[in-house]
Amino acid sequence: MRVVAAVACREGRIMAARRGPHVRLAGKWEFPGGKVEPGEDDRAALARELEEELSIRVRVGACLGEHVFDGDQGPLCLVAYRVEIVVGEPALSDHDALVWLAPDELATLDWAEADLPFVEAMVSG
């Protein structure tokens, strides 16, 4: 499974979203995004997911890398991209909280395991 994630920055702070009580891994923090559908481009999938989940439109920028995670539902490839919010403010639906944190504050959250390599990369520099 291929999953895309958004790393949005604003005034030196990075957006993190907490998974809501009605979804898998409830209470864990993540860089929002979602599954890439068959035949869909990563960037298009990320833009679609952010519009569906947070009611925002974004400009998808550089790929920050990818990480293969072997979770309880089988392996998934998580690919992170920088994004810029161009329309709207994040509104919660699948998530129950959203924060903007400085890179050195990211490690204070209880992250979904698949997101940890990207958190560590941002914390270290």
NORHU-V12112 format. One record per pair of residues at least 12 apart in sequence whose ideal C-beta (glycine too) atoms are under 10 Angstrom apart, sorted by sequence separation. I is the first residue (numbers start at 1). J is the second residue. If there is no record, write none. Layout:
BEGIN
i = {I | I}
j = {J | J}
END
This chain:
BEGIN
i = {17 | 18 | 33 | 34 | 36 | 37 | 46 | 47 | 66 | 67 | 97 | 106 | 107 | 16 | 17 | 19 | 33 | 36 | 47 | 65 | 66 | 67 | 106 | 107 | 16 | 17 | 32 | 34 | 35 | 46 | 65 | 66 | 106 | 16 | 17 | 33 | 34 | 43 | 45 | 64 | 65 | 66 | 107 | 15 | 16 | 17 | 33 | 34 | 43 | 44 | 63 | 64 | 65 | 103 | 106 | 107 | 14 | 15 | 32 | 33 | 43 | 63 | 64 | 106 | 107 | 32 | 34 | 42 | 43 | 62 | 63 | 64 | 103 | 104 | 105 | 34 | 41 | 62 | 63 | 103 | 104 | 33 | 43 | 61 | 62 | 102 | 103 | 104 | 32 | 33 | 42 | 60 | 61 | 62 | 101 | 102 | 103 | 104 | 32 | 60 | 61 | 103 | 8 | 58 | 59 | 60 | 61 | 6 | 7 | 8 | 32 | 42 | 58 | 59 | 60 | 5 | 6 | 7 | 58 | 59 | 5 | 6 | 7 | 57 | 58 | 59 | 3 | 4 | 5 | 6 | 56 | 57 | 58 | 59 | 4 | 5 | 6 | 57 | 58 | 59 | 4 | 5 | 56 | 57 | 58 | 3 | 4 | 56 | 57 | 58 | 3 | 4 | 54 | 56 | 57 | 3 | 4 | 55 | 56 | 2 | 3 | 31 | 46 | 50 | 55 | 56 | 1 | 2 | 45 | 46 | 47 | 54 | 55 | 56 | 78 | 1 | 2 | 46 | 50 | 54 | 55 | 56 | 80 | 2 | 4 | 17 | 43 | 47 | 51 | 54 | 55 | 78 | 4 | 17 | 42 | 46 | 51 | 53 | 54 | 55 | 77 | 78 | 80 | 2 | 4 | 43 | 50 | 53 | 54 | 55 | 76 | 78 | 80 | 3 | 4 | 15 | 42 | 53 | 54 | 78 | 79 | 2 | 4 | 6 | 43 | 50 | 53 | 54 | 78 | 4 | 5 | 6 | 15 | 35 | 36 | 52 | 53 | 54 | 71 | 72 | 80 | 3 | 4 | 8 | 52 | 53 | 71 | 80 | 2 | 3 | 4 | 6 | 36 | 69 | 70 | 71 | 4 | 5 | 6 | 54 | 69 | 70 | 4 | 33 | 49 | 69 | 3 | 4 | 8 | 25 | 33 | 68 | 69 | 6 | 24 | 25 | 31 | 33 | 67 | 69 | 6 | 8 | 24 | 30 | 33 | 67 | 69 | 24 | 31 | 67 | 68 | 6 | 8 | 31 | 33 | 67 | 32 | 66 | 67 | 6 | 31 | 65 | 66 | 8 | 65 | 6 | 7 | 64 | 67 | 6 | 7 | 4 | 65 | 7 | 64 | 32 | 64 | 4 | 5 | 34 | 5 | 4 | 5 | 32 | 3 | 32 | 2 | 30 | 3 | 29 | 32 | 1 | 15 | 29 | 27 | 29 | 1 | 15 | 26 | 27 | 29 | 23 | 1 | 20 | 22 | 23 | 29 | 1 | 3 | 4 | 5 | 7 | 8 | 9 | 17 | 20 | 23 | 1 | 2 | 3 | 4 | 5 | 6 | 7 | 8 | 9 | 10 | 18 | 20 | 22 | 1 | 2 | 3 | 4 | 5 | 6 | 7 | 8 | 9 | 10 | 15 | 17 | 19 | 20 | 21 | 31 | 1 | 2 | 3 | 4 | 5 | 6 | 7 | 8 | 9 | 19 | 20 | 1 | 2 | 3 | 4 | 6 | 8 | 17 | 18 | 19 | 20 | 29 | 5 | 6 | 17 | 18 | 19 | 4 | 6 | 16 | 17 | 18 | 29 | 30 | 17 | 18 | 29 | 31 | 16 | 17 | 18 | 28 | 29 | 30 | 31 | 8 | 16 | 17 | 28 | 29 | 30 | 33 | 15 | 16 | 27 | 28 | 29 | 31 | 15 | 16 | 28 | 30 | 31 | 14 | 15 | 16 | 27 | 28 | 30 | 13 | 14 | 15 | 25 | 28 | 29 | 13 | 14 | 25 | 28 | 31 | 12 | 13 | 14 | 24 | 25 | 30 | 31 | 11 | 12 | 13 | 14 | 16 | 25 | 30 | 10 | 12 | 13 | 16 | 29 | 9 | 11 | 12 | 14 | 18 | 31 | 8 | 13 | 14 | 18 | 13 | 16 | 18 | 19 | 9 | 18 | 16 | 16 | 16 | 14 | 14 | 5 | 7 | 14 | 5 | 5 | 3 | 7 | 7 | 5 | 9 | 7 | 7}
j = {29 | 30 | 45 | 46 | 48 | 49 | 58 | 59 | 78 | 79 | 109 | 118 | 119 | 29 | 30 | 32 | 46 | 49 | 60 | 78 | 79 | 80 | 119 | 120 | 30 | 31 | 46 | 48 | 49 | 60 | 79 | 80 | 120 | 31 | 32 | 48 | 49 | 58 | 60 | 79 | 80 | 81 | 122 | 31 | 32 | 33 | 49 | 50 | 59 | 60 | 79 | 80 | 81 | 119 | 122 | 123 | 31 | 32 | 49 | 50 | 60 | 80 | 81 | 123 | 124 | 50 | 52 | 60 | 61 | 80 | 81 | 82 | 121 | 122 | 123 | 53 | 60 | 81 | 82 | 122 | 123 | 53 | 63 | 81 | 82 | 122 | 123 | 124 | 53 | 54 | 63 | 81 | 82 | 83 | 122 | 123 | 124 | 125 | 54 | 82 | 83 | 125 | 31 | 81 | 82 | 83 | 84 | 30 | 31 | 32 | 56 | 66 | 82 | 83 | 84 | 30 | 31 | 32 | 83 | 84 | 31 | 32 | 33 | 83 | 84 | 85 | 30 | 31 | 32 | 33 | 83 | 84 | 85 | 86 | 32 | 33 | 34 | 85 | 86 | 87 | 33 | 34 | 85 | 86 | 87 | 33 | 34 | 86 | 87 | 88 | 34 | 35 | 85 | 87 | 88 | 35 | 36 | 87 | 88 | 35 | 36 | 64 | 79 | 83 | 88 | 89 | 35 | 36 | 79 | 80 | 81 | 88 | 89 | 90 | 112 | 36 | 37 | 81 | 85 | 89 | 90 | 91 | 115 | 38 | 40 | 53 | 79 | 83 | 87 | 90 | 91 | 114 | 41 | 54 | 79 | 83 | 88 | 90 | 91 | 92 | 114 | 115 | 117 | 40 | 42 | 81 | 88 | 91 | 92 | 93 | 114 | 116 | 118 | 42 | 43 | 54 | 81 | 92 | 93 | 117 | 118 | 42 | 44 | 46 | 83 | 90 | 93 | 94 | 118 | 45 | 46 | 47 | 56 | 76 | 77 | 93 | 94 | 95 | 112 | 113 | 121 | 45 | 46 | 50 | 94 | 95 | 113 | 122 | 45 | 46 | 47 | 49 | 79 | 112 | 113 | 114 | 48 | 49 | 50 | 98 | 113 | 114 | 49 | 78 | 94 | 114 | 49 | 50 | 54 | 71 | 79 | 114 | 115 | 53 | 71 | 72 | 78 | 80 | 114 | 116 | 54 | 56 | 72 | 78 | 81 | 115 | 117 | 73 | 80 | 116 | 117 | 56 | 58 | 81 | 83 | 117 | 83 | 117 | 118 | 58 | 83 | 117 | 118 | 61 | 118 | 60 | 61 | 118 | 121 | 61 | 62 | 60 | 121 | 64 | 121 | 90 | 122 | 63 | 64 | 94 | 66 | 66 | 67 | 94 | 66 | 95 | 66 | 95 | 69 | 95 | 98 | 69 | 83 | 97 | 96 | 98 | 71 | 85 | 96 | 97 | 99 | 94 | 73 | 92 | 94 | 95 | 101 | 74 | 76 | 77 | 78 | 80 | 81 | 82 | 90 | 93 | 96 | 75 | 76 | 77 | 78 | 79 | 80 | 81 | 82 | 83 | 84 | 92 | 94 | 96 | 76 | 77 | 78 | 79 | 80 | 81 | 82 | 83 | 84 | 85 | 90 | 92 | 94 | 95 | 96 | 106 | 77 | 78 | 79 | 80 | 81 | 82 | 83 | 84 | 85 | 95 | 96 | 78 | 79 | 80 | 81 | 83 | 85 | 94 | 95 | 96 | 97 | 106 | 83 | 84 | 95 | 96 | 97 | 83 | 85 | 95 | 96 | 97 | 108 | 109 | 97 | 98 | 109 | 111 | 97 | 98 | 99 | 109 | 110 | 111 | 112 | 90 | 98 | 99 | 110 | 111 | 112 | 115 | 98 | 99 | 110 | 111 | 112 | 114 | 99 | 100 | 112 | 114 | 115 | 99 | 100 | 101 | 112 | 113 | 115 | 99 | 100 | 101 | 111 | 114 | 115 | 100 | 101 | 112 | 115 | 118 | 100 | 101 | 102 | 112 | 113 | 118 | 119 | 100 | 101 | 102 | 103 | 105 | 114 | 119 | 100 | 102 | 103 | 106 | 119 | 100 | 102 | 103 | 105 | 109 | 122 | 100 | 105 | 106 | 110 | 106 | 109 | 111 | 112 | 103 | 112 | 111 | 115 | 119 | 118 | 119 | 112 | 115 | 122 | 114 | 115 | 114 | 118 | 119 | 118 | 122 | 121 | 122}
END
